[in-house]
Amino acid sequence: MIESMNQKSCRGALLAGTALLCITGGAQTALAQDTAQNAAQDASAPQSETAPTAMNDIVVTARRRAESAQEVPVAVTVISAQDIARRDLTSLERIAAATPQLVIGRNVSGSGAQLTLRGIGSNSLSIGVEQSVAVIVDGVYYGQGRTINEGFFDLASMEILKGPQSLFFGKNATAGVISITTANPTDHFTAQMRTGYEFNAQKVYAEGFVSGPIGDTAGFRLAVRGSKDFGSLFDNRAGPITYNTRDTPTATTVAPNTAHTALPSKAGPRERDILVRGTLRWEPTDDLTATVKANYGWNRTYGGAWNYNVFACDGGTSTTTPGVACTPGFYNRMNDLPKDIADQTALVKDHNFNDYRSWGVTGNIDYQLGDLAVTSVTNYNFNRNHWTADIDYQSSPTVNIWGGEVSRWKAFSQELRVLSQFDGPLNFLVGGYYQNTKRTFDQVVINANAENSAAPEGYRYVQYAKESTTDGETLSGYGQLIWKVIPEIEVTGGVRYIHETKDSTFFQPYANPRFAGVNYDVTRRLAANQTFTNWSPEATVAWKVTPDINVYGAFKTAYKSGGFSNSSILTPRTEADFFTFDPEKGKGFEAGIKTMLFDRQLRFNVSLYTFRYTDLQVTYLDSAALSYNSVNAGSARTRGVEVEFDYAPRGLRGFGLNGSINYNKANYGDGIAPCYGGQSLANGCTPGLLVPPVPATGTTPARPGTPGQNLDGVSTFAAPRWTATLGMKYDTDISDGLTAGFGVDSRYSSSYLTSAFGSPLSRQGSYINLDAQIHIRTADERWELALLGKNLTNRFVVTGVTDASGSGLGTGTNANRIADQAGFGAMPRTIALQLTWRMP
């Protein structure tokens, strides 16, 4: 949000809660975030665009306290509530489409998504890998990949912090932070209703809120959103196929095939969702404020992997569906699981779908104790994700694979911090953080014509099943010393200490007799008890050259949690330590200059950075063992320059121009990593380089080595060298009672690899994304009619990739075929007509 910034408002915004009141919890990053919200208590109502324009300070909480964005020594992009509403940025994918260097890919399996910023991220093949870009909602860490299914609406502001943020946001903010702040109750009664229709997906949606005081010291806010697609965004070009099963109650049984018909699945996503958030706020004195927020979300799509498109194949046609061309586009080829099989199989349904449910409660207590602002933040959140999907992705007549999965995540966290506000040159921030988590994971795979009439209930047609859990506990303390050397120069130094444990189990309760003991080990139950500790220091120097020019430099470190590959596969040849991986770390420097020029009509900022990451966490398919494994492999360096501007001339009321240009070079360093599927010996894939072969000894058979490659100099994934944005908006009075306006927002990206291992087929070409909005509203802002267009160029963009099942032949040989690339596609063109009513 935009508001004038001064020392008094800064101090007043940082009211905090005492430790004795921790039980009540915490909803936000203290009242620091309220400083931003108080500028417009109705966060969804537009500010008058026709008023005389001037550049006001933007308040951010990048360092867990309210500061001007132009003075905080952090590279941060802030999106106000007005721009969120104007551009309909209501999901992580829409945020990425509007943000340079941020790429988000939606994946049905594994972690559910990959978030990449400045070329650093986590590929999504394993559910046990944490994201490198942390998602923070109302001051609480929501960093799981499944957060991509959350809907964000009725917001107050959004901050995108770039580069390592470990000091203030903890163990998994190595590439950056997306910090989202929801709206608070207002001091007067107000309400809003918004409804719309999107033509491509035939989506009907509605949202609204009511907000106001309860007596003299309390307030409430209730916000609700719901939507339903009656059409689809991705076509399904599959035809019916026959899946033959063979009953094998013993490993030696030979039985005739039984034919099952797999019909094409519905075109997707046919999304529907319901989101509810309630807020209560109590402010009995000027020094004490308590806030509680409770939220519930449900999101369902048809076609669990609805955004997958096999867009590139060696030779141009599919490996498993000969003669079918692999071309990028908003389509897929997928079949539903045969109903007679689904009816007898655990965890699955007879149609492809993804069902996500979440709820959480966050409380915040803020207490101003003299010169100390004390903040307590408490949260409990839970989510459950359930899917069935055709995971061969190609409607193949010969390779037919379906999967079903239920994963659950729950977390409790408590944070307590104290910020001093002394008049002298020295101040401090100290805090403590506790988190307790539990992940459960259950999966079945239907494949390879498996059938067993003697199998336990729910497993007759299952090739193999998996169960895994991870219990985590984190204890962390952090502190920062703030020294005003002179009024114009600030030096800070701080460190975060992290101690965490993860206790994990993995078991395969069933495998078809044809495969048990050969491909899958159903006798061992793995357990891993991991302990990690880390110190993450940070230091900054900021110089206020003039009231409108600030220069800063920072040394930062990064730390991402190690973990356990819950979704791997256990074979007789798989070693137990293949399931565990160590933390990923980084360190480097960032510097920048932030300016307000031409009598505060132009905001112009430049930042430079260089960071080196070690022990990168990557997940790969060990084709010899038929196992997905997460390992630490090699290093990466990211270097770049970012330039951004915002121009609002006073001589042209209601006009605004903004843009950015970014150069980023993100490359792997020297280190051994997995080969991409089908990489040849001639192209650098060496058998046994990643894991050497083990010769046969006694009754133990030989284990082939895992092919590896040296990625030195290869670009990291989702790392375009150049990105840029350019946006313009203009509002003007067209009569005494009406205001009209329009806006255009564009984003350019140069080409990039989407494979984590350098597959040349995975390259996404350069593209331009174009969004536009047109609106007309009444002078009292009670009514507004808007036309919203996204991805108007309708360019198919790949944001992540996985090798298509059954492809990638001859890895580590010269008799090879590169794996077909199944890409996660971004959204196609959408155009929505939207009507809003507001209570003035």
N, C-alpha and C positions, 0 to 999 in steps of 0.2 A: 504494500500500500504506500501511497505518497503522502508525506506530511512534512511540515517544517520541523527542523531538528535543532534543539538546543540542549544545553547541559541539564537544565532543570527537567525537561521532559524525559531525558535519558534516565535520570535518577528516579523520577517518578514511575517510569515504566518498569523498573526492576524490583518491584515489590515481591517478596518471596515468603515461603512457608517454613515453619519450624519443624525440627525432627520429631517433636512430640506429636505433630499432627500428620505424620507420614501415612498413618493408616487410611486417611481419607484419600490419598493418592495425588495424581498430577496429570493435568490434561495438556499443558503446553510447556514450552521452554521458558517458564516463568512469565511474569507480566512484561518481560522484554518484548514479547511478540504482541502484546496489547498496544504498545506504542505505535506499531504499524496499523493495528486494527482501528484505533480510536480516530484515525483520520477520516474514516467513513464507516459509521456503525452499521449501516446496511452495506455489507461487502459486495453485494451483487448489483447494487444500483449504480448506474453510470455517473461519472463526474461530468459536469458541464464542459463539453468540448469547445463551446463557443466563447468561454470566458477568456480574458487576456492571458496569454500563455507565458509561463515562466518555469524554469527548471527547479523544482523543489527537490530536497534531499529525499532519498529512499532509505527507509529504515530496514535494517537486516539484523539477524541474530546469528551470524556466521560464527561468532566466538562466544555463544551462549549469553550474550548481553546485547541490548539494543544500541546500535551504532549506525551512523550514516554509511551507506554503501560506498560513498566516495572517500571515506576515511578509513574503512576497515582494510587491513593489509591482506586481502584475500581476493582471488579472481572469482567473482560471483555475478551471475545473471539473475535478475529479479523480474518476475512477472506479476504484475499487480492484479487485484481482484477484477478490475475493469477489463484488463486485457484477457484474463482467463475467461470471463463471460463473453467478451466480444469475439474471441476466437474459438470458443467452446473447447477448451483444453481440459477435458474431463477424464483422461486416462493417461497412463504412463506412455503408451504408444503415441498419443497425440502430442504429449510434451516433447518426445524425442523428435517428432517430425518438425517441430518448431524450434529446435535447439541445435546449433552447429556442434559437431564432434560428438554428439550423443546418439548412439545407435542401440535400439532395443529390439530383440528378436523374440517372438512368441513360439514356444516349443511345447508340444503336448507331453512329452516324457521328460525324464531327468528332473532338473530343477524347475522346469516350466518356462524359463526365460533366460536370456543373457543380456546384461546391461553393460555397455561399453562406453567409456568416455576417454577422449584423447588416446584411443587405441589400446587401452587397458581394460580388460574385462574377464569374465568367466564363461567359458563355453558351457552349454546347458545339458550335457549328456549324463551327468551324475546329480542325483538329488542331494548328495552330501556336500557339494561344493557351495560355499557362501558366495554371494555376489560382491564384486569389487566396487560397485556403486551402491552406497547405502541409501535406502529410502527411509526418511524420517517423517512421521506424521504426528503433528502436535508435540514435537520434542521426543518422540518415542521411536526406537529402532524397529523398523519393519523390513529388514533387509533380505527376506526370502524371495526367491524368484517367482513364487506363486502370487506375490503382490501385484503382478501384472494384471491379475483378474479383478483387483479392487477398482471400484469407481470412485473418483474424487469430484465432489461437487460442493456448492455453497462454501467456497473457499475465501480466505482473507488475503493470502499471498502465497507465492511459491519462489523458493530460492534454489538455484543450481550452483553449487560450490564445486569448483574444478580443482583437481589435483588432490594429493593426500590430505585427509582431515582427521587423522587418528587422535590428535590431542583432545578435541572436543567431542568427537562422535564415535571413537572407539575402534574396535578390532577389525572392522570390515569396511572401512571408508578409504581404501587405498587409491582409488581412481577419482573419487568425488562423492558428493552427497546431493540427493534431491530432497529438499526440506519443504514439506507441505503444511500449511497452517490453515485450519478450518475456522469458520466465522464464529464469533462469540455473540451472546445476547446483546441486544441494544437497550439503550436507556429510555426508549419510547416504543410504543406498540407499532409494529410494522409487519407487513406480509408481502409475499410475492408468489405469483404463479406463472409458470412458463410451460408451454407445450409446443411440440413441433412434429414435423413429418419429414423424414429423409427418403428421397425418391428411389435411390438405387437399391437399398436393402428393404425398402417399404417399411421403414422403422417408424413407429409411433412412440413418442416419449413425452413425459411430463415430469416436472419437478416443482417444488415450492417450499416455502418456509414461513413460519410465523415466529415472531420474536417480540419480547417486551419485558417490562419490569414486573416483579411480584413484590408488592409493597415498596418500601423505601430502600431496602438493602439487598434485594435479590432480583434475578432475572432468569429468563428461560429462552431457549430456541429449539424448535423442532423442524427438521428438514427431511424431506422425503423425495426420492426419485425412482421412477420406474420406466421401463422401455420394453418393446417387443418388436422383433423383425418379422414381417410377414413374407419377405422375400429373402434373397441371398446375395452375397458379394462375390463368391467364388463358385464357378460352375463345376459340376461333377460330370466328367466325360466317360466314366466307367460304364461298362455293360455287365450283365450278369455273368458270373463265372461259376464253375463247378469245383468244389473242394472235396477231394476224395480222402477218406480216412480208412485206416487199416487197424482192426482190433488186434492188439498185441498184449494179452494179459501176462505173457512171459517174454523174455528177450528172444526166444527162439521160435515163437509162434508165427506162423504165416497164415494170414487170413485174406479173404477177398476184400476189395475196396467197397466202401459205402459212399455213395455220392450225396453231396449236400449242396444246395443252391445258395450262393451268396449274391444277393441283389445289390444294385448300386445304392450307396447311402445318399441321404438328402444333401443338396448343395448347401454350403454353409456361409456364414456361421449361424444364421437364424437365431441371433442372440436375444436373450431376454434377461432382465436384471431388476432387482429391487434393492434399494439402499435407504437406510433410515439412520438418522443421527439425532440424538437428544442431548441438550446441554443445560445444566443448571449452574448458576453462578451466585455466590453469596459474598457480599462485601460489607461486613458489619462496621468496620472502621476504615479510615484512610490507609491504615498500615497492614490490613489483613484482607486477603481475597482467597476464596476457595472456589474451584471450578471442577465439575465432573462431566465427562462426556461419555456417552455409551453409543455404540454403533453396531449395526447388523448389515451384512451384505450377502446377496445371493446372485450368482451369475451362471447362466447355462448357455452352452452353444451346441449345435448339432454338427456332427463331423468333428470328432476330437482333434483331428489334425487338419482342420478345414483350410488353413492358410499354407499348406505344403504344396509346392509345385516342383516337379522334377524338371529343372530348367536347363541342365547341361549334361550331356553324356558323351563319352568317348566315341567318336564316329557319328554323333548326331542322333542316334536312336537308342532306345532303352535296352539295357542288358537283359532284363527278365521279361520284357514284352516286346519281342523282336518286331521291327517294322514301325513301331510307334515313335514319332519324333519327340525329342526333348526340347521344348521351346519355352521361354519364360512367358508367363501370363497368369491371369486371374482365374485359374482352373486347376483341377486336380483329378485324380483317378482313384477312387476308393470304393470299397464294397463293405456293406454291413456283414457282421458275423451271422452265419446261418442260424435261423431261429431255433431249430431243434438242438443245435449245439449250445447256443446261449442259455437255453432253458435248463441245461444240466451242468453249467459251469459257474463257479464262484466268481464274484467281482465284476462280471460283465453283463451287458444287455445286448439285445439283438439289433442295436443301432449304435452308430458312432456318436459320441457325445463327450462333453466335458462339463462337470458340475462342480462349482466352487461355492463354498459357504464360509463366512467368517463373522466373528463378532468380537468385540473388545470393550473394555472399560478403562478409561484413563482419568486420573484425578490429579489436580494440581493445587498446592497450597503455597501461597506467597506471603511472606511476612517481612516487613521493614523493621529491623531491630537496630535503631539508631543509625549508625553508618554502615550497617551490614544488611545486605539483601540476601535472605535465605530462601531457597527454593527446594521444594520436595515434589518429585514426579513419580507416580506409581502407575503401573499398567499391567493388565492381563489381556492377552489376545490369543485367539484360537482360530485356525482355519482347517478345513477339510476339503480335499480335492479328489474327485472320482472321475475316471474316464474309461471309455472303451474306444479303441481306434484300430483302423487298418494300417499297420505299420510297415507294410512293404511299399506303400505309397504309389503303386503303379498298376493296380488291378491286373496283376500278372496271372496268366493261365497256369503257371508252374510254381511260382514262389508266392505262397499265401501265408501271411503272418498277421495275427490279431493279438492285441494285448489288452489287459484290463488292470486297473490299478486304483488303490485307495491309499492316500497319504494324509497324515494328520500332523499338525504342528501346533504346539501351545507354548506360551512363554509368559513368565512373570518377571517384571523388572522393577527396581526401585533405585532412584537416583536422588542424591541430596548434595546440594552445592551452596557455597557461600561466596558472595562477591562483596569486597569492601569498597566503600565510596568515600574514603578520606579526602580531605582538602589538600593534603600534602602530595609530594611527588611519587610516593610509593603506594601501590594498591595490590591486591591479590585476588585470585579466584582459586578455590579449592573445592574438590568434589569427590564423591564416592559413588560407585555404581555396582549393583548386584543384578544378575540375570540367571534364571533357571528355565531350561528349555527341555522339551521332549519331542522327538520326531518318531513316528511309526510309519512303516512302509510295507505294503502287501501288494504283490503283483502275480498275475498268471500270464502265460504266453501260449497261444494256440498256434501250432506250426508243425511242419514236417509230417503231415498226415497222421498225427498221433491220435490214437484211441486205445482205451484200456477198459474193458467192461468190468474188470476186477478192481478198478481204482476206487479210492475213498470218494464219498459223495462230493460233488463239485469239481472233480478232477478228471472225469472220464476222457475228455478231449484235450486235456492240457499236456503240453510237452514238458514244461517245468513251471514250478511256482517258487516264489521268494518271500521271505519275511525278514524285516530288519528294523532295528530301533537304535536311537542314539539319545542318551540323556546328557545334557550339557549344563555346566555351571560356570559362571564367570564372576570373578571378583576383580574390581578395578578401582584405582584411585588416580586422581590427576590434580595437577596444580599449575598455576601460572603466576609469575611475578610481573607486575606492570609498573614500569618506571618512566615517569615523565622527566627526562633529563633536563629539558627546558620545555616551556609550553608548546614549542613547535616540534619537538622530537620525542618519540615514544619508543622505548626498547622493552621487549617482552621476551621472557623465556619460560618454557614449561615442559612438563613431561607427563606421560600417562604410563602407569604400570598396570599390566594385565596378567592375571593368573586364571587359567581356565582348564577345566577337565571335560573330557568327552568319553563316556562309557557306551560302547556300541556292541550290538550282536547282529549276526547274520546266520540264516538257516534256510535251506531249501527243503521244505517239508515233503515235496513230491517231485518226481520226474518219471516220465513214461519208461517202462522197462527196457525199451530199445535204446534209451539214452542214459539211464541211471548207471553210474559207475564208469561210463565212458566219456560222456560230455558233461555230466552234472554229478556232483558229489552230494548225496543225500544223507551221508553218515556223519559229517562233521558239523558242529555248531561253533562258529567262530565268535570270539569275544576279544574286544580291544579296549584297553583302558589307557587313554592318552592324557598327558598333562603338558600344557604349554605355558610359558611365561615370556613376557616381553616388556621392554622399556622403549617408549616412543617419544623422543625429545623433539622440541620445536623451538625456534627462535626467530624473532622478527625485529626489524627496525623500520619505523615509519617517520617520515619527515614532512611536516606541513609547510611547504615552501611559501605559500600564500593561503589565504582562506579558501581559495578555489583550486589549488594545485597541491597534490599529495604524491609523494614518492615512497615506495616501500621495497623491502627485500626480505626474503624469508628462507630459512633452512627447515625442511620438513622431512619426516620419516613416515613410512607406511608399514602397516602390519595387517595381514589377512589370516584368519584362523585356519589352522590345519584341521583335518577331519577324517571321515570314514566314508568310503564309497558304498552307501546303502543300496544302490541299485546295480551293483556289479553282479557277476555270475561266478559261482564257485564250481570249478572243475577239479577232477583228481590231480591235475597238474598245477593248480593255482596255489601259490604260497600265501599264507595268512597276511604277511606284511604288504601284499599287493592291495589290500583293502584300505590301508592307511596312507595318509600323505601329510607332509609337514607344512608349517606356515609359509606364506609368501611374504617377502619383505621388500621395501624400497626406501630410497632416500634421494634427496636432490634439492635443488634451489629454484626459487621463483622470485621474480622482481617485476615491478610495474609502476606506472604513473597514471594517476586519475585526475582529470581536470574538468573544470566548468569554465567555458570560454564565452566570449562575446556577450558579456553581461548576463551570464547564466542562461543563454539560449542554446548552448551546445554542450552536451556531455561527451567527452572524448577520453577513452581509456585504452592503454596498451599494457599487455603483460607478456613476459618471456619466462620460459621454464625449461628445465632439464631434470629428468628423474631416471634412475636406474633401478630396475626390479630384479630380484634374484629368487631362485627356487619357484619359478612360475608353476602354478597348478594347471595341469592339462589333463583331459580325459580322452582316452583313445580306445579303439577296438583292437584287442589282441586276437587276430584272426586264427592263429594257431590254437589258442585255448578257447575261442569263442567267448571272450570275456571283456566287458568294459572295465577299465581301471583308471583311476585318477592317480597321477604321479607328479613329482616335482621334476621339472626338466628345464635347464637352461636359464637364461636371463633375458631381459628386454630393456631397451632404452627409449624414452620418449622425449622429444625436444620440439619446441615450437614457439610461435608468436601469435598472439591474439589481439586484434584491434576491434573496438566496438564504439559506436557513436549513437547519440540520440539528439535530434535537432527539433526545436520548437520555437520558431520565430514569433516574436511579439507582433510583428506587422501583419501576420496572416493568422488570424484567430481560428482555432480549431484544427490547425494543420500540424502534423507531426511526421518526422522522417527518422527511421532508425535502421541500423545495419551493422554488419560485422564481417571481417575477413580473417581467416585463421589458417595458419600453416602448421602442420603437425607431422613429424617424422617419427614413426614408432616402428622399431625393428627389433627382431630377436638378436641376442648376443650369442656368443659361443656356448654351445651346450647341446646335448643329445636329446632328441625328442622323437616321438613316434613318427613313422612314415604316414603319408596320406594313403588312403585306400587305392591299391593298384599302382603305387609309385614303383618305378623300375629301378633296377640296379644301376643302369646308366645315368639315371637322374638323381642318384645320391642315396638310395635306400639300401642299407647294408643288413643282411640277415644276422640276427643275434647281436646287433650293436646296442640296442636298448637293454635287453636282458639276454645274456649269453645262453646258448643251449646247454642242457644238462645231459651228459651221456647216461646210457643205461647201466644200472648197477644191480646185480642179482635179479630179483623179481620186479624191480622198479623200471618201467619203460623209460626210454629217452624222452626228454622234453625239448622240443624245438625252440630256438631262440626267437625273441621278438624283434622284428626288423626295426631299425632306427635310422635317423638322419640327423645331420647337423644343420640347424636352421639359421646359422649365423648370417645376418644381413637380410633375411627374409622379412617382409612386412608382417606385423601382427594382424590379427583378424579385425574386421570392422574398423579399419584405421585409414580413412581417406587422407591423402596428403593435403588437399585444399578443401575447405568448406567456407561458405559465405551465406549471409542472409541480407535481405533488403526488404524493408516494410514501409508502408506509407498509409496514413489515415487522414481523413478530412471530414469535418462536420460543420454544417452551416445552417442558419435559420432560413427556411424557405417561405415562411409566412409567420403571422403573429402567433399561430398556435402549433406550428410543426417545425421539427428539425430533421434534416436528412444528413446522411453521411455514408462513407464507404471506406474500405480498407483493403489493402493488398499486401500479402506477406509471401516472400519467396525464400527458398533455401536451395543452395547449390552444393553438390558434393562431387568431388572427383572420384575416380574408380577406386575400388578396394577389394581385397580378398575377404571372403566370408568364412573360409576354412581356417581353423586354428593351426593347421599343419601345412599350409602353403599349396593346396591343390590348385593347379592352374585353371581347372574348370569352374572353380568357385567364384571367379571374379565378377563383381557387380560393376557395370559400366557407370560412367559419370551421368548425373541426372540433375534436373531442376524440378523442385516441388513448388507448386503455386497454390496458395489459399486466398480467398477473397470473401469479403462481407459487404453487404448493403443493408442499411437500416433506415427506417423512418419512425420517429416517435413524437409524441405530443410534448408541448412545451413544459407541462407539469411532470413529465416523465412517467405518467401513469400507464400509458400504453406504448408498446414498441413492436414493430413488425420487422423481421430481419430475414435476409436470404444469405445462407452460409454455404460456401463451397470449399471443399478440401481436395487436394491432389488433382487440381483441375487439368493438369497435363496427362493424368491417368497413366503415369509411368509405373510399370511393375518394378518394385525395388526389393532386393533380397537383403534381409537384415541378419540372417544367420543360416547355418547349413548343417546337414548331417548326411553321411553316406547312405544311399538307398540300400536297403537290405538285398542281399544276393548279388551285389555288384562289388567291384574292386577286386579283380582277379590277378594272381601272380605277383603279389606284393613282394618286393625284394628280388625279383627275377627280371629277365628281359622278355619273357613271354607273358606280358602283362596287359591289363585293361584297366584304366583309371575308373574309380568308383563313380557311378551316377550321382549327381548332386541334387538332393532334395532340399530346396530352399524354403525358409520361412518368409513369406511375402508380407509386405506392408499393405495397408488398406488401399483399395482402388478409389476412384473418384466418388465423392459423396456430395450431394446438394440437398440442403434442408431448408424448409420454410418454418420460421419460428415466431410465435406470438408470446409476448410477455405483458403481464399486468402487475403493477406495483402499487402498493399503498404509499402515497407520498409522505 
